[in-house]
Amino acid sequence: MNADAAHHTYAVQFDENNQEFSIVGSMRPQRAEDLAACAALFEKSLRSVKGNFYVNVKRLVRLNNIAFKVLADMLVKASGERPDLRISVITSSVVGWSTRKFATLRNVSENIVIEEYDSEFYPGQAFVEDSDIIGLLRTQTKMTWRHERNILPRHGVRPGMAVADICCGIGDFAVLFQKEFNPSRLVALDHSKPSLAYAREVASDFGVQGIEYVYGDASELLLEDNQFDFVTCRHSLQIFDRPELILQELFRICKPGGRVYVSNEKNSHCLGEPRGESIQWTYNEVAKIVAHFNHDIEIGPKSRRLMLDAGFSDVMMESFMVTNMDGDPQDFADIVEAWRDLFVGKMSSMRGDDPDFVARFRQGFDDHVFAALHPKGYAGWPIWVASGRKPL
Ligand SMILES: C[S@@+](CC[C@H](N)C(=O)[O-])C[C@H]1O[C@@H](n2cnc3c(N)ncnc32)[C@H](O)[C@@H]1O
């Protein structure tokens, strides 16, 4: 069911399988009666549910007071009539007012709970939304850009395109992209507030204008369908437990005929000499510890399958190796030291690893730094890029 009027465009739906009533869009009625159909569907849904009843307002982006009152009355009445139910209202931090507003209902009814779904929506979120990661991302992009600036045109990038960089991190790729390829529009979206604040600061420091920095959730984008000629998502599918959900969203916002470009790693293939064995052991353990937190840092070579399964055609793939010989070897060493802080300092202690393991795990990173800075040493970090076309 759809309702359309000025600023009043929403859809409601009931998914019986998941016992989920969801409202998407902008609800700004003139009168409470304008929401009669929504209320009727809610009551009908209510009659068919048992146990948990989910009311999903994650993508309800606007709501006037009339609408909030109707929804609040609906929920409170339901909780009174059905004390056997647990009514979970699912909000999103991306819609700034949402959790605060619906949280007031908790005081009214005990069986209404408010869940901000994206405050803890994947296990390792705390690691990547931490401001400590800023330095790491900065050096990584410095090292990868010299490869990607040549790779991107092979995957279809041309000046004047409308582009989105989803999971943009600190936005430095977006800045480099803008300078190199002069897009007509550039949206850079991330779910980390510290990273976005940093991105905006860098852009204003360097007088960069025209990049739209957006706070959002890549698995539930508020961007509309078929908007962008080129959509990038770099080093990020590997940090979600369900990367296919993100790919679906990238597919959706891409124009038919446009392309989606992703880059991913396979950390167990990081290498170095001398001390190759210790380095190899540690990066095999990196893959395992990351899997423990439900991420897959080994996605790189799986990208082709993921893109094809998501419905892309004309999938292109290539790999490149960032090495200590690309530029200043200290940059490579800085990246490895930041990984060490993340994987040993944070993840390993959170997993509760024993001291012998931690010492050996740490040693491999130290040896990788040694290889990177050794006058005859070689150290590498392999990356796979893949892109696919959204069919017409
Ligand atoms: C490994 S970083 C990569 C950042 C950037 N693409 C780069 O290459 O430097 C992963 C990024 O994904 C962001 N992220 C995690 N979950 C997200 C979500 N649900 N929606 C949008 N961004 C998310 C993190 O905040 C982080 O900036």
The ligand as an ORCA input file, in Angstrom:
! r2SCAN-3c Opt
* xyz 0 1
  C      38.101     -1.044      6.659
  S      37.279      0.462      6.634
  C      37.513      0.989      4.957
  C      37.286      2.452      4.769
  C      37.612      3.011      3.394
  N      36.779      2.471      2.345
  C      39.061      2.821      3.078
  O      39.367      2.008      2.220
  O      39.871      3.493      3.694
  C      35.597      0.008      6.717
  C      34.660      1.190      6.859
  O      33.317      0.719      6.839
  C      32.568      1.546      7.716
  N      31.312      0.868      8.068
  C      31.141     -0.172      8.874
  N      29.872     -0.517      8.933
  C      29.193      0.317      8.128
  C      27.831      0.447      7.745
  N      26.908     -0.369      8.188
  N      27.502      1.412      6.894
  C      28.440      2.254      6.409
  N      29.734      2.178      6.727
  C      30.109      1.210      7.570
  C      33.492      1.751      8.884
  O      33.103      2.837      9.659
  C      34.813      1.947      8.159
  O      35.033      3.298      7.869
*
